[in-house]
Amino acid sequence: MRTASHFHRLTVLTAAMISLPVIAAAQEACTTYTVKDGDTLGTIAQSAYGSFDYQNIFNANRDALAANPNSLPAGLQLILPCEDGRLTPDAELSSVIESETQKQETTKTKSNVYEPPLKFVTSNNWQPFTDESLNGGGIFVRMAATAMQRGGNDRDYEVSYVDDWMSHIDVLLPSGAFDVSIAWEAPDCSKLDMLGEFSARMCTDFDFSLPIYEAAYTFNTLPDSKYANARSFDEYAGAKICRPEAWPLGDLEVQGLVPPVVEYVQPTNPLDCAEMLMKGEVDIYSIETETSVSNFAELGVTDKVATNPAIATFISYHFLTAKSNPRGRVYIAMLNRGITEMRESGEWYDIVATGLDEYNKLKQQ
């Protein structure tokens, strides 16, 4: 779940170092790399970028990694993107977007009166994903807008910003005031009996689109913690885990990490978790890679933290409709057609890369 007081969720591609095992083979950005025995996404990113942040590697190799990003088979070829997101030094950001947009313009028609504009709702201050100050409203809003014009779709739409996430699922979608919310984490609904109350409600009351993004969640400890060398989720039993209250727990619940097996601490601010870890008030701080890297850099404790290179979860984000909406599944089907075409053409990656590049430049100003 989320609250309106802490939307600034990700700081993208931070250049801070995090203590990890050093691997012998050197990797470079803007190249391809052949995985060797013992490699993890974290160790590869550390060598290529000087940072544990491997989100950009996952984005560029999603199809190859989605099945099991925690286990890299030796011999797997990975693209190591350039720092600005380009897949190769001679590639151009936004080239696929421009090509697909031109193609769409040649077949564009207008929605008729029997197809009123879809009403999307999202929130500000979740950069780089949703914010009115960003190009197109942020990465996720751009994906929604593009999906409405791809896959045979040509439907008008409008986007509103309501800066209270819980109101989206408590009132705005169930009442029909809006059709689609941008965007929410999807729990593993095939394991409903293992989910907590909120995660279960998301499964029973709402429908999700295909994934539009997958974020890596890492597990951070102090170097001398007994949990630092865990290689399975079972080894986290007895731990006090900090994850802010607006962040999902479904990825941990399905691993059996529920009270009283573990204890959760959920402050409203991610930085509070980082501070609690450094004070020894919690054993583990688990959140998106980018956020934890940024938090530890802000506190100046990057070299005093151990990030588990072998354990991570990947949480997917989706467009969301209420099951009570009689047209909700029709809208999800439309969005899915657009998402599928964006994936196949490479436009999805272009939107992500250009959005992250824009945000990184803003942070440097």
URWO-V310249 format. One line per field, one symbol per residue. ss: DSSP state (h for helix, s for strand, l for the rest). phi: phi as a letter, one per 40 degrees, with the letter a starting at -180 (. if undefined). A space follows every 10 residues. Layout:
BEGIN
ss: ???
phi: ???
END
This chain:
BEGIN
ss: llllllllll llllllllsl llllllllll ssssllllll hhhhhhhhhl llllhhhhhh lhhhhlllll llllllssss llllllllll llllhhhhhh hhhhhlllll lllllllsss sslllsllls llllhhhlhh hhhhhhhlll llllllssss slllhhhhhh hhllllllls ssssslllhh hhhhllhhhh hhhhhsssll llssssssss ssllllllll llhhhhllls sslllllllh hhhlllllll llsssllllh hhhhhhhhhl lllssssshh hhhhhhhhhl lhhhssssss ssssssssss sslllllhhh hhhhhhhhhh hhhhhlhhhh hhhhhhhhhh hhhhl
phi: .bbccacccb bcfccccbca dcbcccbbcg bbbccbdgcb dcccccccbg accbdcccdc bdccbdcacc bccdgccbcb ccdchccadc cbcgccdccc ccccccbcbb ccccbcdcbc babcgbccca acccdgghdc ccccccdcbb ggcabcaabb bbcadccccc bccdcgcbcb bbabcbcccc bdccccdccc ccccbbbbcd cbabbcbbbb bcdcccccbc bacdccdgcc bbadccccbd cccccgcbcc cbbbbbccbd cccccccccg cbcbbbaddc ccdccccccg bdcbbbbccb babbbcbacb bcccccbdcc cccccccccc cccccgcdcc cccccccdcc ccccc
END
